[in-house]
Structure formats: C-alpha cells, structure tokens
Amino acid sequence: MQTKSLSQITLFTMGRANLEKRLAKFYEDSSDADSTLQYLVAVLVRQCLCISDFSDFCGDLVREILLFAEPSDVLRKLAPLFRASFKSGKEWETVTRRLYKNKNEYHRYNNRVSDNKKYLFSATTPPEKMDGQYKIVSTFEDAVGKIHTWSLRDADSESSGMKIDAALELLSSLTIFEKDGIRRFVKLENSDIFNCTRYPKVRHGVVLETSAQNSIDIVAEAPSQTPAQQPAAFDFSNLSDAEKLALVKMLLPEGMVLSDARMTELGDEAKTESPATVAQKAEPNSAGSTSAVKEKPKAESKKPAEIPVHKKNSYSNYQKPKSEKQRKREEKDELMMKREKGKGGVGKKKDRKRNRRK
C-alpha cells in the first residue's frame, strides 16, 4: 500500500506536535528519505517566515536519515541545512564522510545554500511584540508557466524582502509539491506581507526593500509619527533683519539678485528705471512715504549726449556737399540736355543728316 504524501496545507498550517507525528509516521511507512528531508526543509521555511516556534524540529528524525539512509543527490544537496541538528562534531564528520567524496565536495554543496542559511536561521519577532496578525501572500510560476497563489499565516511582519526571497527560493528548489503531476513551486514572481496594509517585498522576481512610508495602504493609512519622531519647526522670528535678508538672497536662483525679483512685480514702468529707483519705490521708508532717487550716471558709460528735438529737425535734410568734379559733370550733362531740346542744337543737326540719307 502506497503511503499518502503530505500536502502543503498540512506542512504550513498544522501545529508542531501533530506535524512531528505525521512526518515520523510517513518515514516509517515509506522509508523515503529524499521526500522526508524535503518536507523538513519546508518546515525550515515556515520557521524562517513565521513567529511560531519550530526550532530543532524532528531532530532525531534528521539524524537518523543523514546517518543511516542511503546517500543520494537530494541528501547531499540539503544536508548542510541541518548542521545545527548535530550537537556532536564526530557525528557530523560521520555524515560528511558518508555523503561526500571529500571535503571539497562538501564545501561546494555548502556554498550553494550559504546565502539561504544566512536568513533561514535568523531570529524572528517574538509573538508578544507583534501588533496584529500578518500573512505572506506570494505568487509562483509552475512547471508549465501558469501562475498560482500561495499564502502563509502567522507571518513575521519584520521579515525583509531579502529574507523572504531567500526562504522562498529554497522552497522553489523542492520537488515534493505537485498537482496533477505538475510541479507547483518553480519560480517566485511576487510576494507581499498583508494585514490591513500591503507591504510589497518581491516584484517580478526582484526584491523591494520598502518602508512604512511607501507601503500601499488598503484600508487605513500607516501609523503617523509620534511627536518625538517629527522634526522640530524652525522659528524665524529669532532672526535679525540682516539674517533674514541673507537667507532670502541665499535661496534666490543662481544669477538673480533681489532687486531683479522685485522688478518683475512692478510692471512695465519699472523696466525703464534703475534698480535703485525700483527698490526705493517698492519699499516704503521709515516715515511711511516714498521718495524718488535719481540714478547716478555710470562712470564707464560713454554714450554721446542726446541732441534736442528742435536741433534734430534742422539736420533732418542734411546732404553731403558735392565735389568739384561732380558739379562739372552735372553742368555738362545739363548743357547737353538743353542743346537737344533747343533750336539749332546738336540734336537738330543729327536729324538733318538722317533726313538727307533717306
């Protein structure tokens, strides 16, 4: 009679005492060391992410499998995860000699799971310090590329994205979870911690390290900061006028002075006036009245003095005097024109000659 395998619901929801009995009975009935050790790894993942106590879970069963079961690739791959179950160094040396050809082979397998071990046995939050019940909700891709959801109750709310990713990566390496002959946990896609607020931890296989400030609220917002955590407000009333002016100048954009900023508020009239005049008009003096300030001529300015309007008109039709050569040429041209139009001129003699030829 074939022994019934343990489901994922049994492994991740059943209490510690009953689960130990179920695992011991499964191994006794089936003698399937590979599957039993993978079930124990699934319990390690549960211990890593939950606040429930599963420390030294089925220690006697672990030692029995690694000391006496037939060596296999599954045992070599997963044995480094159970080093803490062996209190005696001699027993662990016996395990390494049985399963591995030499020390180099053991270190190679150990290095493959070293990152997982770093998070797998880290401390979790004590139940009395939890502020509510949390659960981890994750989506996985199965062997044929379909997405399915998996959730874990009594989750540790302080679990980081790196810790969740390391634990669920180990879960995806197991081959014991199948449905209709299709392996379930192949690739982790997303993972979140839930209570009334969702805290994203993994998105499309990428770890997200989020804080309470950028968490996604579902029902209520995250708790606000206490007065001791909030920064104290700065009192500007204690500053002197000179200090306030220096602070304003420091906050102005680069290349802009204080007088330029005021000119933009005074309209087109201020554009033709000097900065000193604009500043004097924009700020009232101590007596409550405004006074015009004449702009001092700049020393480096070398613009020619402007000509009065009545003098400008006298030079409006000014022409350059003609040279002597130009005058003689114009007189000669004028004389030739008169001869052509007058009687007995050159033009008439030419007409006579033409008539004769005809």
C-alpha positions as CSV (number, residue, x, y, z in Angstrom):
1,M,0.0,0.0,0.0
2,Q,1.4,3.3,-1.1
3,T,1.9,5.9,1.7
4,K,0.0,9.1,1.2
5,S,2.3,12.1,0.8
6,L,1.9,15.3,3.0
7,S,0.2,18.2,1.3
8,Q,1.4,21.8,1.5
9,I,-1.7,22.7,3.7
10,T,-0.5,20.1,6.2
11,L,3.1,21.3,6.3
12,F,2.2,25.1,6.6
13,T,-0.8,25.0,8.8
14,M,-0.7,22.0,11.2
15,G,0.6,22.5,14.7
16,R,4.1,21.4,15.7
17,A,3.2,18.3,17.8
18,N,0.8,16.8,15.3
19,L,3.2,17.6,12.4
20,E,6.1,15.8,14.0
21,K,3.9,12.7,14.4
22,R,2.8,12.8,10.8
23,L,6.4,13.2,9.5
24,A,7.7,10.3,11.7
25,K,4.9,8.0,10.5
26,F,5.4,9.0,6.8
27,Y,9.1,8.0,7.0
28,E,8.3,4.8,9.0
29,D,5.8,3.7,6.4
30,S,7.6,4.8,3.2
31,S,11.3,4.8,4.1
32,D,11.5,7.7,1.5
33,A,14.5,9.6,2.9
34,D,14.5,12.1,0.0
35,S,10.9,13.2,0.4
36,T,11.1,13.3,4.2
37,L,14.1,15.5,4.1
38,Q,12.4,17.9,1.7
39,Y,9.4,18.0,4.0
40,L,11.7,19.0,6.8
41,V,13.2,21.8,4.6
42,A,9.6,23.1,4.0
43,V,9.2,23.3,7.8
44,L,12.5,25.3,8.0
45,V,11.0,27.8,5.5
46,R,7.9,28.0,7.7
47,Q,10.1,28.6,10.8
48,C,12.0,31.3,9.0
49,L,8.9,33.3,8.0
50,C,6.5,32.7,10.9
51,I,6.5,33.6,14.6
52,S,5.7,30.0,15.6
53,D,8.5,28.0,17.2
54,F,9.8,25.2,15.1
55,S,13.3,25.2,16.3
56,D,15.0,21.7,16.5
57,F,12.0,20.3,14.7
58,C,12.2,16.4,14.4
59,G,15.9,16.5,15.4
60,D,16.0,12.7,16.0
61,L,14.4,12.0,12.6
62,V,17.0,14.3,10.9
63,R,19.9,12.5,12.5
64,E,18.5,9.1,11.6
65,I,18.1,10.0,7.9
66,L,21.6,11.6,7.5
67,L,23.4,8.9,9.5
68,F,21.8,5.7,8.1
69,A,19.8,6.4,4.9
70,E,21.2,5.6,1.5
71,P,23.2,8.6,0.2
72,S,21.6,10.4,-2.7
73,D,21.9,13.7,-4.5
74,V,18.9,15.1,-2.6
75,L,20.6,14.3,0.8
76,R,23.9,15.8,-0.4
77,K,22.2,19.0,-1.5
78,L,20.1,19.5,1.6
79,A,22.3,18.1,4.4
80,P,24.3,21.4,5.0
81,L,21.0,23.0,6.1
82,F,20.8,20.6,9.1
83,R,24.2,21.0,10.6
84,A,22.6,22.5,13.8
85,S,20.8,19.2,14.5
86,F,24.1,17.5,15.3
87,K,25.5,18.6,18.7
88,S,28.5,16.3,18.4
89,G,31.2,17.2,15.9
90,K,32.0,13.5,15.5
91,E,28.5,12.7,14.3
92,W,28.7,15.5,11.7
93,E,32.0,14.2,10.5
94,T,30.4,10.8,10.0
95,V,27.7,12.4,7.9
96,T,30.1,14.3,5.7
97,R,32.2,11.1,5.1
98,R,29.1,9.1,4.2
99,L,27.6,11.6,1.8
100,Y,30.5,13.3,0.2
101,K,33.6,12.0,-1.5
102,N,35.9,14.6,0.1
103,K,35.8,17.9,1.9
104,N,35.9,19.9,-1.3
105,E,32.7,18.3,-2.5
106,Y,31.0,19.1,0.8
107,H,32.2,22.8,0.7
108,R,30.8,23.0,-2.8
109,Y,27.4,21.9,-1.7
110,N,27.5,24.0,1.4
111,N,28.4,27.2,-0.6
112,R,25.3,26.7,-2.8
113,V,23.0,27.1,0.2
114,S,25.1,29.5,2.3
115,D,23.0,32.6,1.3
116,N,19.8,30.7,2.2
117,K,21.3,29.6,5.6
118,K,22.2,33.2,6.5
119,Y,18.5,34.2,6.5
120,L,17.0,30.7,7.3
121,F,18.1,30.7,10.9
122,S,17.9,34.4,11.7
123,A,15.8,35.4,14.7
124,T,12.1,36.3,14.3
125,T,9.9,38.7,16.1
126,P,8.5,37.4,19.4
127,P,4.7,36.9,19.4
128,E,4.2,39.2,22.3
129,K,5.8,42.1,20.3
130,M,3.5,41.7,17.3
131,D,0.9,44.3,16.7
132,G,-1.5,42.1,14.9
133,Q,-1.8,39.1,12.6
134,Y,0.1,39.1,9.3
135,K,0.3,36.7,6.4
136,I,2.6,36.4,3.4
137,V,0.9,36.1,0.1
138,S,3.1,35.0,-2.9
139,T,2.6,34.1,-6.5
140,F,4.6,31.3,-8.1
141,E,5.0,30.0,-11.6
142,D,4.6,26.3,-12.0
143,A,6.4,23.9,-14.4
144,V,4.1,24.7,-17.3
145,G,4.2,28.5,-16.8
146,K,0.9,29.0,-15.0
147,I,0.7,31.4,-12.0
148,H,-0.8,30.3,-8.7
149,T,-1.0,31.9,-5.3
150,W,0.3,30.6,-2.0
151,S,-0.2,32.2,1.5
152,L,1.4,31.6,4.9
153,R,-0.3,32.6,8.1
154,D,1.3,33.9,11.4
155,A,3.9,35.7,9.3
156,D,6.7,37.8,10.9
157,S,5.9,41.4,10.0
158,E,9.5,42.4,10.3
159,S,10.7,40.0,7.6
160,S,12.7,41.8,5.0
161,G,12.4,41.3,1.2
162,M,15.9,39.6,1.1
163,K,14.8,37.2,3.8
164,I,11.5,36.3,2.1
165,D,13.3,35.9,-1.2
166,A,16.0,33.6,0.2
167,A,13.4,31.4,2.0
168,L,11.1,31.1,-1.0
169,E,13.9,30.4,-3.3
170,L,14.7,27.4,-1.2
171,L,11.1,26.4,-1.3
172,S,11.1,26.6,-5.1
173,S,14.0,24.1,-5.2
174,L,11.8,21.4,-3.7
175,T,10.1,18.8,-5.9
176,I,7.6,17.4,-3.4
177,F,4.7,19.7,-4.2
178,E,2.8,18.7,-7.3
179,K,-0.7,19.0,-8.6
180,D,-1.9,16.6,-11.4
181,G,1.7,15.6,-11.9
182,I,2.9,19.3,-12.4
183,R,5.4,20.7,-10.1
184,R,4.0,23.7,-8.2
185,F,6.7,25.9,-6.9
186,V,9.2,26.6,-9.8
187,K,9.8,30.4,-9.9
188,L,8.8,33.1,-7.4
189,E,7.1,36.1,-9.1
190,N,5.6,38.4,-6.3
191,S,5.5,38.4,-2.5
192,D,3.7,40.7,-0.1
193,I,3.1,40.9,3.7
194,F,-0.5,41.6,4.5
195,N,-2.6,42.8,7.4
196,C,-4.8,45.9,6.8
197,T,-1.9,47.2,4.8
198,R,0.1,45.6,2.0
199,Y,3.9,45.8,2.2
200,P,5.4,44.7,-1.2
201,K,8.6,42.6,-0.8
202,V,9.2,41.0,-4.2
203,R,8.0,42.1,-7.6
204,H,8.6,40.0,-10.7
205,G,11.5,38.2,-9.0
206,V,13.1,41.5,-7.9
207,V,13.5,42.2,-4.2
208,L,11.9,45.5,-3.0
209,E,13.1,46.9,0.3
210,T,10.2,49.2,1.3
211,S,9.5,51.2,4.4
212,A,6.2,52.2,6.1
213,Q,6.3,55.5,4.2
214,N,6.0,53.9,0.7
215,S,3.8,51.0,1.6
216,I,0.4,50.6,-0.2
217,D,-2.5,51.2,2.1
218,I,-5.6,49.1,1.6
219,V,-7.9,50.0,4.5
220,A,-6.1,52.5,6.7
221,E,-3.0,54.6,6.5
222,A,0.2,53.6,8.2
223,P,0.6,55.0,11.8
224,S,1.7,58.5,11.8
225,Q,4.9,59.6,13.5
226,T,5.0,60.4,17.2
227,P,5.8,63.9,18.2
228,A,9.3,62.7,19.3
229,Q,10.0,61.4,15.8
230,Q,8.8,64.6,14.0
231,P,11.4,67.2,13.2
232,A,11.1,70.4,15.3
233,A,9.9,73.5,13.4
234,F,12.4,76.3,12.9
235,D,11.5,79.7,14.5
236,F,12.2,82.5,12.0
237,S,11.2,85.2,14.5
238,N,14.5,85.0,16.3
239,L,16.4,86.1,13.2
240,S,17.5,89.7,12.7
241,D,16.6,91.7,9.6
242,A,20.2,91.2,8.2
243,E,20.0,87.5,8.8
244,K,16.6,87.2,7.1
245,L,17.9,89.2,4.1
246,A,20.9,87.0,3.8
247,L,18.7,83.9,4.0
248,V,16.5,85.2,1.2
249,K,19.5,86.0,-1.0
250,M,20.8,82.5,-0.4
251,L,17.5,80.9,-1.6
252,L,17.3,83.0,-4.8
253,P,18.1,81.2,-8.1
254,E,21.6,81.5,-9.4
255,G,22.2,84.7,-11.3
256,M,19.3,86.6,-9.9
257,V,19.6,89.4,-7.4
258,L,16.9,90.6,-5.0
259,S,16.3,93.8,-7.0
260,D,15.6,91.8,-10.2
261,A,12.9,89.8,-8.4
262,R,11.1,93.0,-7.3
263,M,11.2,94.5,-10.8
264,T,9.0,91.6,-12.1
265,E,6.2,92.7,-9.7
266,L,6.3,96.4,-10.6
267,G,5.1,96.2,-14.2
268,D,6.4,97.8,-17.4
269,E,7.2,101.1,-15.7
270,A,9.9,99.5,-13.5
271,K,11.7,98.1,-16.6
272,T,12.9,101.6,-17.6
273,E,14.1,102.6,-14.2
274,S,17.3,101.7,-12.4
275,P,17.4,99.0,-9.7
276,A,18.0,101.6,-7.0
277,T,14.9,103.6,-8.0
278,V,12.8,100.4,-8.2
279,A,13.9,99.3,-4.7
280,Q,13.1,102.7,-3.3
281,K,9.6,102.7,-4.8
282,A,8.9,99.1,-3.7
283,E,9.8,99.6,0.0
284,P,8.4,102.5,2.0
285,N,10.8,104.4,4.1
286,S,10.6,104.8,7.9
287,A,8.5,107.9,7.6
288,G,5.8,106.0,5.6
289,S,6.4,107.9,2.4
290,T,8.3,107.1,-0.8
291,S,11.0,109.2,-2.3
292,A,12.5,109.1,-5.8
293,V,16.2,108.5,-6.0
294,K,18.0,109.9,-9.0
295,E,20.2,107.5,-10.8
296,K,23.8,108.4,-10.8
297,P,25.4,108.4,-14.2
298,K,27.8,105.5,-14.6
299,A,31.4,106.4,-15.0
300,E,32.1,103.8,-17.6
301,S,29.2,104.8,-19.8
302,K,30.4,106.7,-22.9
303,K,27.2,107.3,-24.8
304,P,27.1,110.6,-26.7
305,A,24.8,113.4,-25.4
306,E,21.4,113.4,-26.9
307,I,20.5,116.2,-29.4
308,P,17.5,118.4,-28.6
309,V,14.4,117.9,-30.7
310,H,14.4,121.4,-32.3
311,K,18.0,120.8,-33.4
312,K,17.3,117.4,-34.8
313,N,14.8,118.9,-37.3
314,S,17.4,121.3,-38.7
315,Y,19.6,118.5,-39.7
316,S,16.9,116.2,-40.9
317,N,17.6,117.1,-44.7
318,Y,21.3,117.2,-44.4
319,Q,23.2,116.2,-47.6
320,K,26.9,115.7,-48.2
321,P,28.4,118.6,-50.2
322,K,29.2,117.9,-53.8
323,S,32.8,117.7,-55.1
324,E,34.1,120.0,-57.8
325,K,34.4,117.1,-60.3
326,Q,30.7,116.1,-59.6
327,R,29.5,119.7,-60.2
328,K,31.3,120.0,-63.5
329,R,29.8,116.6,-64.7
330,E,26.3,117.7,-63.7
331,E,26.7,121.1,-65.5
332,K,27.9,119.3,-68.6
333,D,25.0,116.9,-68.6
334,E,22.6,119.7,-68.1
335,L,24.0,121.6,-71.0
336,M,23.7,118.6,-73.3
337,M,20.1,118.2,-72.4
338,K,19.4,121.8,-73.2
339,R,21.0,121.5,-76.6
340,E,19.0,118.5,-77.5
341,K,15.7,120.3,-76.7
342,G,16.7,123.8,-78.1
343,K,16.8,125.1,-81.7
344,G,20.0,124.7,-83.7
345,G,21.3,122.3,-81.2
346,V,23.3,119.3,-81.8
347,G,20.2,117.1,-81.8
348,K,18.7,119.1,-84.8
349,K,21.9,118.8,-86.9
350,K,21.8,115.0,-86.4
351,D,18.2,114.9,-87.6
352,R,19.1,116.8,-90.8
353,K,21.8,114.4,-91.7
354,R,19.4,111.5,-91.2
355,N,16.9,113.1,-93.5
356,R,19.4,113.6,-96.2
357,R,20.4,110.0,-96.2
358,K,16.8,109.0,-96.6
